[in-house]
């Protein structure tokens, strides 16, 4: 596989989907990794009887990590996340199959020569959009370029 460069990216381009079967382990390990000790992310009885939810559910940083993984899987190791915003509209529970999909909304090269893709990503379970995300990710403009080497004035996400 050749490394992705900005010439390979077009507005309107759809990213390949990523499907993942969520387990209780997925939810709990994400909460532990982010030091989120709130019981709704690891205690089924608390989540169901105190919060009124179906089960434990993915926390916010865990979802952020899934979005970052999805984007950097697409760009390859030289893709560098600049900004990301997302809005959670529903929960992701064990037993769900989450599907991440994305579309490129814009492509540009800034005044420093850094290549950027604006990407909208959706996390869906069945027909429900659980979270919507918009991201700005740096992509090499040539095979020799590396957004991770940019510092100070050359890095303006």
C-alpha positions as CSV (number, residue, x, y, z in Angstrom):
1,X,0.0,0.0,0.0
2,X,1.3,3.4,-0.9
3,X,1.2,6.2,1.6
4,X,-1.7,8.6,1.3
5,X,-0.9,12.1,0.1
6,X,-3.2,15.1,-0.4
7,X,-3.4,14.4,-4.1
8,X,-5.2,11.2,-3.3
9,X,-8.0,13.1,-1.4
10,X,-11.0,14.7,-3.0
11,X,-13.9,16.6,-1.7
12,X,-16.9,14.3,-1.5
13,X,-14.7,11.2,-1.1
14,X,-16.1,8.6,1.1
15,X,-13.8,6.9,3.6
16,X,-14.1,3.1,4.0
17,X,-16.3,2.1,6.9
18,X,-15.0,0.6,10.1
19,X,-17.3,-1.9,11.9
20,X,-16.7,-3.0,15.5
21,X,-18.6,-5.3,17.8
22,X,-18.7,-3.6,21.2
23,X,-18.3,-5.8,24.3
24,X,-18.4,-5.0,28.0
25,X,-14.6,-5.3,27.8
26,X,-14.5,-2.6,25.1
27,X,-16.5,-0.2,27.4
28,X,-14.6,-1.0,30.6
29,X,-11.1,-0.9,29.2
30,X,-11.9,2.5,27.5
31,X,-13.1,3.9,30.8
32,X,-10.0,2.5,32.6
33,X,-7.6,3.9,30.0
34,X,-9.1,7.3,30.4
35,X,-9.2,7.1,34.2
36,X,-13.0,7.5,34.2
37,X,-14.1,5.8,37.4
38,X,-17.8,6.8,37.0
39,X,-19.8,3.7,37.6
40,X,-22.0,4.0,34.5
41,X,-19.0,2.9,32.5
42,X,-18.2,-0.3,34.4
43,X,-21.1,-1.2,36.8
44,X,-24.1,-2.7,35.0
45,X,-26.4,-2.4,38.1
46,X,-25.6,1.2,38.6
47,X,-26.0,2.0,34.9
48,X,-29.4,0.3,34.7
49,X,-30.9,1.0,38.1
50,X,-29.5,4.4,39.0
51,X,-29.0,5.9,35.5
52,X,-31.9,4.2,33.8
53,X,-29.8,3.1,30.8
54,X,-29.9,-0.3,29.0
55,X,-26.3,-1.2,30.2
56,X,-22.9,0.4,30.7
57,X,-21.9,2.6,27.8
58,X,-18.8,4.1,26.0
59,X,-17.5,7.2,27.6
60,X,-16.6,10.4,25.8
61,X,-12.8,9.9,25.6
62,X,-13.3,6.3,24.4
63,X,-15.4,7.6,21.5
64,X,-12.8,10.3,20.8
65,X,-10.2,7.6,20.5
66,X,-12.3,5.6,18.1
67,X,-12.7,8.7,15.9
68,X,-8.9,9.3,15.9
69,X,-8.2,5.7,15.1
70,X,-10.6,5.8,12.2
71,X,-9.1,8.9,10.7
72,X,-5.5,7.8,11.2
73,X,-6.2,4.3,9.8
74,X,-7.4,6.1,6.7
75,X,-4.5,8.6,6.4
76,X,-1.7,6.2,7.5
77,X,1.1,7.0,10.0
78,X,1.8,10.5,8.7
79,X,-1.8,11.7,9.2
80,X,-1.9,14.1,12.1
81,X,-5.1,15.2,13.8
82,X,-5.4,18.9,14.0
83,X,-8.8,19.5,15.5
84,X,-11.9,17.4,16.3
85,X,-15.3,18.2,17.5
86,X,-18.1,15.8,18.1
87,X,-21.7,15.7,19.4
88,X,-23.0,12.7,21.2
89,X,-26.7,12.0,20.4
90,X,-27.0,8.5,21.7
91,X,-25.2,5.8,23.7
92,X,-23.1,2.8,22.5
93,X,-23.6,-0.3,24.6
94,X,-22.1,-3.8,24.8
95,X,-23.7,-6.0,22.1
96,X,-23.9,-3.1,19.7
97,X,-22.1,-3.1,16.4
98,X,-20.8,0.4,15.9
99,X,-20.0,1.5,12.4
100,X,-17.8,4.6,11.7
101,X,-18.1,6.2,8.2
102,X,-16.8,9.4,6.9
103,X,-16.8,11.8,4.0
104,X,-14.3,14.5,3.0
105,X,-15.9,17.9,3.1
106,X,-12.9,20.0,2.0
107,X,-9.2,19.9,1.0
108,X,-6.7,22.7,1.2
109,X,-3.1,23.6,1.6
110,X,-2.5,26.4,4.1
111,X,-0.1,29.3,3.9
112,X,2.7,27.2,5.6
113,X,2.4,24.4,2.9
114,X,0.6,22.0,5.3
115,X,-2.1,19.9,3.6
116,X,-5.5,19.6,5.3
117,X,-8.6,17.5,4.9
118,X,-11.9,18.4,6.6
119,X,-13.8,15.2,7.3
120,X,-17.3,14.5,8.7
121,X,-17.5,11.2,10.5
122,X,-20.6,9.5,11.9
123,X,-20.7,6.7,14.5
124,X,-23.8,4.7,13.9
125,X,-25.5,1.7,15.6
126,X,-28.0,0.1,13.3
127,X,-29.9,3.0,11.8
128,X,-29.2,5.4,14.7
129,X,-26.5,8.1,14.5
130,X,-25.0,8.0,18.0
131,X,-22.3,10.6,17.5
132,X,-21.4,13.1,14.7
133,X,-17.8,14.3,14.4
134,X,-16.0,16.9,12.3
135,X,-12.3,16.8,12.1
136,X,-9.4,18.6,10.5
137,X,-6.5,16.3,9.7
138,X,-3.1,17.1,8.2
139,X,-2.1,14.9,5.3
140,X,1.3,14.9,3.6
141,X,1.3,17.0,0.4
142,X,4.1,14.8,-1.1
143,X,5.7,11.5,-0.2
144,X,8.6,13.4,1.4
145,X,6.3,15.6,3.6
146,X,5.6,14.7,7.2
147,X,3.0,16.7,9.2
148,X,4.5,15.3,12.4
149,X,7.7,17.2,11.7
150,X,5.9,20.5,11.7
151,X,6.4,22.8,14.7
152,X,5.6,26.3,15.8
153,X,4.7,28.6,12.9
154,X,4.5,25.6,10.5
155,X,1.8,23.9,12.6
156,X,-1.5,25.8,12.7
157,X,-4.4,23.4,13.2
